Amino acid sequence: MKHNLLIKTAISSVIFSILTGCGGTDEGYDPQFKSDSALVVDAAVITSTFDEESGVQEIDLLQGVTIDGTPASDFGGTINISGLEFTANNNFITPQADANTIASHKVSPFTQSSDSTKLVVNTDAFSAALRQCDQTDVRGALDSDGNPIADGNLDFPSQVIYNITYSIDNGANRIPGEALPSRTLQLTINAIDDPVSEVTVSPIEISAGAQANVFASAIPSYACNPALVYSIADEDIATIDENGLISAKSTGETTITATSVDNPEASASAILTVTGAFSLAITNDDKNELGASSGNKDVPICVVSGVEVQPALLNAELSGEYTFDWTLNDEVSFTKSLTAKSGFGEVLAIKAPTTIDSSNTVTVGLIDGDTASTPLSLISQKSITVNTVNNQMCEPGVSEHEAGFNTDFNLNGEGAPYTKHI
C-alpha cells in the first residue's frame, strides 16, 4: 500500500526552484540552494524502530550522507528532501486523525521538519491501530457484495513496517536526465503490552445442586493476559473453581468476585443467587456483552411485544400445567394484550405506548403447578424492565394500495382494516 502523505515536500521543491530564479547575486532572495559538490549517500537503506505511544520522534533523513567528506547536516546551504513514498506491510491501514479545521481533512502521523531533513513521527497515533496480542482478522478484503471480509492479515498487528523512499537534493549540478540521489528508510513501529484495565461480572442465578459458568471478562478483550481469579463470599452457599465453574450448594444470596491476574487492582463483583430446585426465568430479555441476562428488554413503540417466562426443575422433568400472574408497574401507558402458552411457560403480550424512552417493570410469579419438593413460597418472582425504542413502522409514509395499509399492530391474528396514512 503506497501513500504520498507528505505532499508539501513536492511543493517545497517547486518553491525552492522559483526562488532560485528570482534574481542575481546582487538582489532578490537567495535560498542557498546550490552546491559545487554532489552529495554522497553511503547506505541505500537506513532503519529506525520505535514503540507506539512513545511520543513524537524525529528521524534524521540525512544520516550517513556526506558532501565533500563532511556530514550533510553541517552543510551551510539548503538541502531539500522530497518525494516521500510510504509502503506499509501486510495491508496495514495508516491511522489518520480528524483535522481540527476542515471536517473532511485527515491528519497523518507523519510530517517533515521545517527544513525537510527530518521525518517527524507521532507514535501516539498508532495506539489504537497496533495491539500486541489481538488475533482479529475480519476486514481487509471485500466479498462479492462489497462487505468486508478477512484478508489473512491481522486487523491490529503487533508491528508495522514501512519502507519509505525519498530523494535528496543539495542543488548540485547534474547531467540532464540524471535522477536525484535517493534512499529508503525502513521504519518499524511496535505495539506495547495491552494491560487489563477493568473487569466485568454479571449477576447469575442457579438452582441448588446445579453448576454454571460465571459470566466474567477482562477489558480490553485483547489484553495479553486476560486470566481472572475468582472467589465467593459465602462458600456455604456456593463454591467456584479456577476456571469459573460455580457449584451451588444451598439456597441463598452471596457475592462472586473476579480479579485480574495481570492487574490485581482491576476487580468486580456481582450477586450470585442460589434458588431451590424449581425456579422461573424470563427467557427473552436482552443479553449483555458477556451473554448474560441484562434484566432489560428494548421494545418498539406502538406495537405489541412479548415477554416470556419458563419454569425449570433441576434433576427432574416438568409436568402438567403451570399458571402465572403478571403485573405491570404502569398499566396506563403500557397495557396487557393477551397471554399465550409456550411449552410449560407463558408469553405475555404488552402494547407499548407511542413515546420513545418510556419504561415499565414487568413482574411474573407462579400461581400453581408441579414444583416437586420446592415450596411455592420459596419460588421467587422474576422482573424485567422494558424500554421503548423508535419504530419506523409506526410512521410508514404513503401506501401504494389505494386503501392504505393493512396492519395487525395488536398481534391478535385477526388482521385489521385498511388504514389510510397521508
C-alpha positions, 0 to 999 in steps of 0.5 A: 500500500503506497501513500504520498502523505507528505505532499508539501515536500513536492511543493517545497521543491517547486518553491525552492526552484522559483526562488532560485530564479528570482534574481542575481547575486546582487538582489532578490532572495537567495535560498542557498540552494546550490552546491559545487559538490554532489552529495554522497549517500553511503547506505541505500537503506537506513532503519529506525524502530520505535514503540507506539505511544512513545511520543513524537520522534524525529528521524534524521533523513540525512544520516550517513550522507556526506558532501565533500567528506563532511556530514550533510547536516553541517552543510551551510546551504539548503538541502531539500528532501522530497518525494516521500513514498510510504509502503506499509506491510501486510495491508496495514491501514495508516491511522489518520486523525480528524483535522481540527479545521476542515471536517473532511481533512485527515491528519497523518502521523507523519510530517517533515521538519521545517527544513525537510531533513527530518521525518517527524513521527507521532507514535501516539497515533498508532495506539489504537491501530497496533495491539500486541496480542489481538488475533482479529482478522475480519476486514481487509478484503471485500466479498462479492457484495462489497462487505468486508471480509478477512484478508489473512492479515491481522486487523491490529498487528503487533508491528508495522513496517514501512519502507519509505523512499525519498530523494535528496537534493543539495542543488548540485549540478547534474547531467540532464536526465540524471535522477536525484540521489535517493534512499529508503528508510525502513521504519518499524513501529511496535505495539506495547503490552495491552494491560487489563484495565477493568473487569466485568461480572454479571449477576447469575442465578442457579438452582441448588445442586446445579453448576454454571459458568460465571459470566466474567471478562477482562477489558480490553478483550485483547489484553495479553493476559486476560486470566481472572481469579475468582472467589465467593463470599459465602462458600456455604452457599456456593463454591467456584473453581479456577476456571469459573465453574460455580457449584451451588450448594444451598439456597441463598444470596452471596457475592462472586468476585473476579480479579485480574491476574495481570492487574490485581487492582482491576476487580468486580463483583456481582450477586450470585443467587442460589434458588431451590430446585424449581425456579422461573426465568424470563427467557427473552430479555436482552443479553449483555456483552458477556451473554448474560441476562441484562434484566432489560428488554428494548421494545418498539413503540406502538406495537405489541411485544412479548415477554416470556417466562419458563419454569425449570426443575433441576434433576427432574422433568416438568409436568402438567400445567403451570399458571402465572400472574403478571403485573405491570408497574404502569398499566396506563401507558403500557397495557396487557394484550393477551397471554399465550402458552409456550411449552410449560411457560407463558408469553405475555403480550404488552402494547407499548405506548407511542413515546420513545424512552418510556419504561415499565417493570414487568413482574411474573410469579407462579400461581400453581403447578408441579414444583416437586419438593420446592415450596411455592413460597420459596419460588421467587418472582422474576422482573424485567424492565422494558424500554421503548425504542423508535419504530419506523413502522409506526410512521410508514409514509404513503401506501401504494394500495389505494386503501392504505395499509393493512396492519395487525399492530395488536398481534391478535391474528385477526388482521385489521382494516385498511388504514389510510396514512397521508 
